[in-house]
């Protein structure tokens, strides 16, 4: 099924969502569909809203919670096919290209040129934000996926003196935490969270080269080889340490269990730090962040971006276009990048910003990103569809979650099932 047909299949839902309303008393209206809805994320969005409103425009917030963004994408597709797109939407890399092919995105080249984006952005990031050579999206941050978050007080109570740096050390820490009566690894049993762990294990067991062969090249031999069996066996082992009451829980509720001392660890991207910050906690004192064991040197990442949509005729006014351009401009201003990413847990996307304003986790992340970019060790996240389409991402979700839910599933067959699912979705 092609992209337009997939959109058309949801047209019947269009009536569920309101039309954009132009506020007469302001210079223009900007509506953003996004899924930044947890405590720390919502605080970050509020920063952007206040700047836009200070510039004289009306901010219309269209936040959609849940599903790691899938629910927001369903809303966006419904809106777009009904002829009522928002001004902008939080979209990941391959999907920018898909929306561009549908001729639904607006060029913001004038904004990019006026603000020197080609010099501000890493080349790899700039290319992601373009369709056919034209800027159509503004990046707001870089998130690292392969993090392990730990509560040092809980670790000490469980008799753990050192943070785990290998999978064997992770298992040993998990055993001690369980024996001491703690949840070893806080985890919500949602498909995207399951796949986040799986992705980290691929990096740990196979390295960046194996990760790229699997999820960029789709090399058959990687999925049918012994290393993929090792990954699924490790996933089964880690499953024994996950929160037994986590089924269906949102990630931030599980983060709260680590913050509150009920759990010792969480495998999650750096947006988890936004919850620690919102709770008034501090890196190195209240929590520890380290690369996921075995993935040191690799940097699995996703980039949050705001793709700019062509406005429906009724909304295509000079004021609304000015509002859209202001949103794009603000997204890459240093003042916004500092505050947004400090709240969000991520790092700025602008090259060369002073990181002394950030905590040790963000400083380590920025340093590791720069190093990985030089060595070719950047791994665009599969779990957050930086290296794959949503269709392929969904196919991986299905296989991984089925494996997690079926305790009798064979690790020896799972890799072949994953390969078949990916190829069917391509």
SVG drawing of the C-alpha trace seen along z (x, -y; Angstrom):
<svg xmlns="http://www.w3.org/2000/svg" viewBox="-17 -42 54 65">
<polyline fill="none" stroke="black" stroke-width="0.4" points="0.0,0.0 1.5,-3.4 1.8,-6.4 -1.3,-8.2 -3.5,-5.1 -2.3,-4.6 -3.4,-8.2 -6.7,-7.8 -7.6,-4.8 -8.0,-7.0 -10.0,-9.8 -13.1,-8.7 -11.6,-9.8 -11.1,-13.4 -14.2,-14.7 -12.8,-13.9 -10.3,-16.7 -11.0,-20.4 -10.2,-23.0 -7.4,-25.5 -8.9,-28.7 -7.2,-32.0 -7.0,-34.4 -8.0,-37.9 -6.2,-39.7 -2.8,-38.3 -0.3,-38.5 -0.9,-34.9 -1.6,-31.4 0.8,-28.4 -0.5,-24.9 1.8,-22.1 1.0,-18.4 3.4,-16.7 3.8,-14.0 5.9,-15.9 3.5,-15.2 5.4,-13.9 6.2,-16.4 9.7,-17.3 8.7,-17.3 5.6,-19.5 7.9,-22.0 10.1,-22.1 7.2,-22.8 6.0,-25.6 9.3,-27.3 8.7,-27.3 5.1,-28.4 6.1,-31.4 8.7,-32.6 6.2,-32.3 3.6,-34.2 6.1,-36.9 6.7,-37.4 3.0,-38.2 1.7,-34.9 -1.0,-32.6 0.2,-29.1 -2.3,-26.3 -1.1,-23.2 -2.2,-19.8 -0.4,-17.4 -1.2,-13.7 0.0,-11.4 0.9,-7.7 2.4,-5.1 5.8,-6.6 4.5,-9.0 2.3,-6.5 -0.9,-8.0 0.3,-11.5 1.1,-10.2 -2.3,-8.7 -3.8,-12.1 -1.4,-13.9 -2.3,-11.5 -6.0,-12.0 -5.6,-15.8 -3.4,-15.8 -5.7,-13.7 -8.7,-15.7 -7.1,-18.8 -6.6,-20.3 -2.9,-20.0 -1.3,-21.7 1.3,-24.3 4.0,-21.9 4.4,-18.4 7.0,-16.5 8.3,-14.1 11.4,-11.8 13.8,-11.5 12.5,-9.0 9.0,-10.3 10.1,-13.8 11.0,-12.3 7.6,-10.5 5.7,-13.7 7.8,-15.5 7.0,-13.0 3.3,-13.6 4.0,-17.4 2.6,-18.4 5.7,-20.1 6.5,-23.8 10.0,-25.1 11.6,-27.2 14.8,-27.9 14.4,-31.6 14.5,-31.1 17.4,-28.7 19.4,-31.0 18.8,-34.1 19.9,-32.3 22.8,-30.4 21.6,-26.9 24.1,-25.2 26.9,-26.4 25.0,-25.9 24.0,-22.3 26.2,-19.1 26.0,-18.1 24.4,-14.8 21.6,-16.6 21.1,-19.3 20.5,-16.7 17.8,-15.0 15.9,-18.3 15.8,-18.7 13.6,-17.3 15.1,-17.5 17.6,-20.0 15.2,-22.3 14.8,-22.7 11.3,-21.6 11.9,-20.9 13.7,-22.4 15.6,-20.2 15.3,-21.0 17.6,-18.4 19.6,-15.2 18.5,-12.4 20.8,-9.5 19.1,-6.2 21.7,-3.9 21.7,-5.1 21.3,-3.2 19.9,-5.2 20.7,-4.2 19.7,-5.3 22.9,-5.1 21.1,-4.9 19.2,-1.8 22.4,-0.3 24.2,-0.8 21.3,0.8 21.5,3.8 25.3,4.1 26.3,2.9 29.5,0.9 30.2,0.4 27.9,-0.5 27.6,2.2 29.7,1.8 29.1,5.3 26.0,7.4 27.3,9.9 27.7,7.1 24.2,5.9 22.8,9.4 24.8,9.5 23.4,6.2 19.9,7.3 20.3,10.4 21.4,8.4 18.6,5.8 16.0,8.6 17.4,10.3 17.3,7.0 13.6,6.7 13.8,4.0 12.6,3.8 15.8,4.4 14.9,2.6 12.0,0.3 10.2,0.9 6.8,0.4 5.7,3.3 4.9,1.2 6.1,2.2 8.4,-0.8 9.9,-0.3 10.5,3.4 12.2,2.5 14.4,-0.1 15.9,2.6 16.3,4.8 18.0,2.1 20.5,1.5 21.3,5.2 21.9,5.3 24.5,2.5 26.0,4.2 26.3,7.7 26.9,6.8 28.4,3.3 27.7,0.4 28.6,2.3 26.2,5.2 23.5,2.7 23.9,0.9 24.0,4.2 20.8,5.2 18.7,2.0 20.1,0.0 21.4,2.7 18.9,5.4 21.7,8.0 20.1,11.5 23.2,13.0 23.0,10.8 19.4,11.9 20.1,15.6 23.5,15.6 24.6,16.6 24.9,13.0 21.2,12.4 20.4,15.5 22.7,14.1 20.7,10.8 17.4,12.6 18.8,14.8 20.0,11.7 16.6,10.1 15.0,13.1 17.6,12.8 17.0,9.1 13.2,9.8 13.6,11.6 14.8,8.3 12.0,6.1 9.2,4.6 6.6,7.4 3.9,4.7 5.1,2.7 2.8,4.1 1.3,1.2 2.9,-1.5 4.1,-4.7 7.9,-5.2 7.7,-8.2 5.7,-6.3 8.5,-3.7 11.2,-6.4 9.3,-7.6 9.9,-4.2 13.7,-4.7 13.4,-8.3 11.4,-7.1 13.7,-4.3 11.5,-1.4 13.7,-0.4 17.4,-0.4 17.8,-1.0 16.1,-1.9 17.1,-1.4 15.8,-4.5 16.8,-7.4 17.9,-10.7 14.4,-12.1 14.3,-10.1 16.6,-12.8 13.8,-15.4 11.8,-13.5 14.7,-13.5 15.2,-17.3 11.5,-18.0 11.7,-16.1 14.5,-18.4 17.2,-15.7 20.8,-16.1 23.2,-14.1 26.0,-12.3 24.2,-12.9 20.7,-11.6 21.2,-9.6 23.9,-8.1 23.9,-7.9 26.2,-5.5 26.1,-4.1 24.2,-0.9 26.6,1.9 28.6,3.1 27.6,0.2 30.4,-2.2 31.7,-4.1 28.5,-3.7 25.9,-6.5 22.3,-5.5 20.4,-8.6 17.1,-10.2 16.4,-13.8 13.2,-15.6 12.2,-18.0 9.3,-20.2 8.3,-19.6 6.5,-22.6 3.3,-21.9 1.7,-23.7 -1.3,-25.4 -4.8,-24.8 -6.2,-27.6 -8.4,-29.0 -5.3,-29.3 -2.7,-30.3 -2.5,-33.9 0.6,-36.2 0.1,-36.2 0.1,-32.4 3.1,-32.1 4.9,-34.6 4.0,-32.5 5.3,-29.3 8.6,-31.1 9.0,-32.4 8.5,-28.9 11.3,-27.6 13.6,-30.5 13.1,-30.2 13.8,-26.4 17.4,-27.0 18.1,-30.1 20.8,-29.4 18.7,-30.8 15.9,-28.3 18.3,-25.4 19.8,-25.9 16.5,-26.1 14.6,-23.5 17.3,-20.8 18.1,-21.5 14.4,-20.7 14.1,-17.9 17.3,-15.9 18.7,-16.0 21.6,-18.0 21.5,-21.0 21.6,-20.3 23.7,-23.5 27.4,-22.9 29.8,-24.3 27.5,-25.6 29.0,-26.0 28.0,-22.9 29.1,-24.2 25.5,-25.2 24.5,-21.5 25.0,-18.7 27.5,-15.9 25.2,-13.6 24.5,-16.1 28.2,-17.0 29.1,-13.3 26.5,-12.9 27.7,-15.9 31.3,-14.7 30.3,-11.1 28.2,-12.4 31.2,-14.4 33.5,-11.4 31.1,-9.0 30.6,-11.3 34.3,-11.3 34.7,-7.5 31.6,-6.6 30.0,-5.1 26.7,-7.0 23.8,-4.6 20.5,-6.2 17.9,-4.6 15.7,-1.9 13.4,-1.9 12.7,-5.6 12.6,-5.3 15.7,-7.3 17.0,-4.5 13.7,-2.9 10.3,-3.8 7.3,-3.6 6.2,-0.5 9.5,1.3 9.6,0.0 6.1,1.4 7.2,4.8 10.1,4.9 7.8,3.9 5.5,6.8 8.2,9.4 10.1,8.2 6.9,7.8 5.6,11.2 8.9,12.7 8.7,10.8 5.1,11.9 5.5,15.6 7.9,17.2 8.2,20.3 9.3,18.3 12.5,19.7 15.5,17.3 16.9,19.4 13.9,18.6 13.3,15.0 15.9,13.5 14.5,15.1 11.0,14.0 12.3,10.5 14.0,10.5 10.7,11.8 8.7,9.1 11.1,6.3 11.1,7.4 7.3,7.6 7.1,4.1 9.6,2.5"/>
</svg>
